[in-house]
Amino acid sequence: MLDKFHLNHYSSKKIDIIISAILTLLIVITRIPFVSKYLYEWDSVNYALGFENFDIIHHQPHPPGYIFYIGLGRVINTIFNDPNTTMIFISIMFSIITVILIYFLAKQMFSRQFAIIAALLLVFNPLFWYYGEISTIYPTQAFLATIVAYLSYQVFRGKEKFFYPSIIALGLAGGFRQDLIIYMFPLWFFCAFYHKRDPNRLLKAIIVLIPSVLVWVIPTMIFSGSIEQYSQASSTLYKIAFPRSSILFGSTIINKLTAVGSYVTWLGLALTYSGIIIMVLFTKYVGKGPKHVFRENIKDYRVIFLILWFLPTSIMYLLIHIAKPGYMLVFIPVLAIVLAYFVKELSYSLSSRFKKYSPKKCLTIVLSLIILFNIAYFTVPYNINEEKLWETPISDLGSLSIQDQVLWVLDMGFMSTHEKINADDQSTQTYLNAISHVPGSNSSNTIIVIGEITRENEGFNWRKAMYYLPDYQVYYLIEADHFITSEWYAKNHTNTWLASNIFKIPVNSSTQKIIWVISNQSTYFPQITSQIPVKTINLADGLKLYYSDINGTQIKNNELVFNGPEQY
């Protein structure tokens, strides 16, 4: 009997290893062909600059600092010597580990079959896939949330050897994303004290948690110069973000409703369109909706576990701030597990209706259709508006037709696909090529001025310009009246900023060209043309680049002056 137990245990481990290897292979072969060629977004450049020189004050990276992520990136970047490749490698690596952890967690909570379904749904989840292709921190966030959840669940199961590792993981997670401590603490607390409600146990946890937090807090403060400087940099950034989206911090009702709408939209993305269809079919064929299923199982400890993983983060997003779909990756594994339940139950219900199909065959068909749908959604190269709305300031949306407004919103909120990554790369490449071919311009005689443009994708912004064109002087003119500063100046991967509503761009004797990467709808554009002649270069997909010849042009006081927005 004992030999049989060991044989079964060995066989089970072998199966788990094979499944883990297959999941790893699936992540690798689905991610590598579609990775982005350039740093994807503003924050990506912040991290890349942090690899060179950690400086929170100048947003290298932006507050709160992500010091462990920067440290990990620096180490891996010694291999690749390319921050974009380094961050994508980290994204793929943590995507793999997250999927494997979800497999083992779901297996413990339910069954191996259930775990395979959940893991495959996560592998082919378009939003999870999307962020595994670009240089962002969000797959790391998914991994950290999952490792804390996994270790906490072991404690819940009575495995005391995981008690200290779970609290250490929670504390260290803050070195990557500080908010994870807040998001995951309720789940950890539930698992750690559900069976053993001992005050001494709580004291021990606090004693372990404090050094786990200090190990990243202290270096962050040291590298920031002082606690005061760090607090000032952080509070300044939070004063930008929170008043936009949180009524608690003074947001308007319209802005709050927009933030709630973004949350609901991105939650739908995280569930996947195929997943939403499955839930609708479940309601029809099983005869009860998701809400009814929830009420039936509310006392199940597994449901409570998943709720405590999902709910605190959602409350914070709804009450305080949510900026982009990547935020959903904190709890996207929960959605994969929940969706796995609906897939399995729907398949078994269909099998009872269509007798010639066994439950396993129905499950295989349903799961295959979901995967194929998600693959098509992510990989098929389509643009619903053919890039004609690439550069559309929000303030100018009212001038668009209703159809174009709908297309703009759809592309902004509902499209997280490879085509969007490709369009971002194309936009960046287009501008870099165009700037390098402006007649008679070079880094020693040319100033680049970037205006604030709202795009469907990150496109080519000031942060990318100062990173990929380090030899140029690059200015950034900001239109938003709620920003940290009005004007940014950069050269050689260093930057300074000015908090003033009067912008001055000095034009000295060596300046022969000024390149304007700015929308002609910008409030600055008339100010430009009133001071200096502007020439137009038409680019692909309706994009435009402008430039001015300085030779022989009389410029008052050798500077261009612009009236910007009022500041806080």
Secondary structure, DSSP 8 states (H G I E B T S, - for coil): -HHHHHHHHHHHHHHHHHHHHHHHHHHHHHHGGG--SS--SHHHHHHHHHHH--BGGGTBT-TT--HHHHHHHHHHHHHH--HHHHHHHHHHHHHHHHHHHHHHHHHHHT-HHHHHHHHHHHHT-HHHHHHTSSS-SHHHHHHHHHHHHHHHHHHHTT-GGGHHHHHHHHHHHTTT-THHHHHHHHHHHHHHHSS---HHHHHHHHHHHHHHHHHHHHHHHHHHSSHHHHHHHHHHHHHHHHHHH-GGGT--HHHHHHHHHHHHHHHHHHH-HHHHHHHHHHHHHHS--HHHHHHHHTTSHHHHHHHHHHHHHHHHHHHT---SGGGGGGTHHHHHHHHHHHHHHHHHHHHHHSTTS-HHHHHHHHHHHHHHHHHHHHHS---SSTTTTSB--GGGGGGS-HHHHHHHHHHHHH--SHHHHHHHHHHHHHHHHHHHTSTT--TTTEEEEEE---BSS--S-HHHHHHH-TTSEEEEE---TTSS-SEEEEETTEEEEE--SEEEEE--TT--EEEEE--TTSTTHHHHHTTS--EEEE-GGG-EEEEEE-TT---GGGEEEEE-----
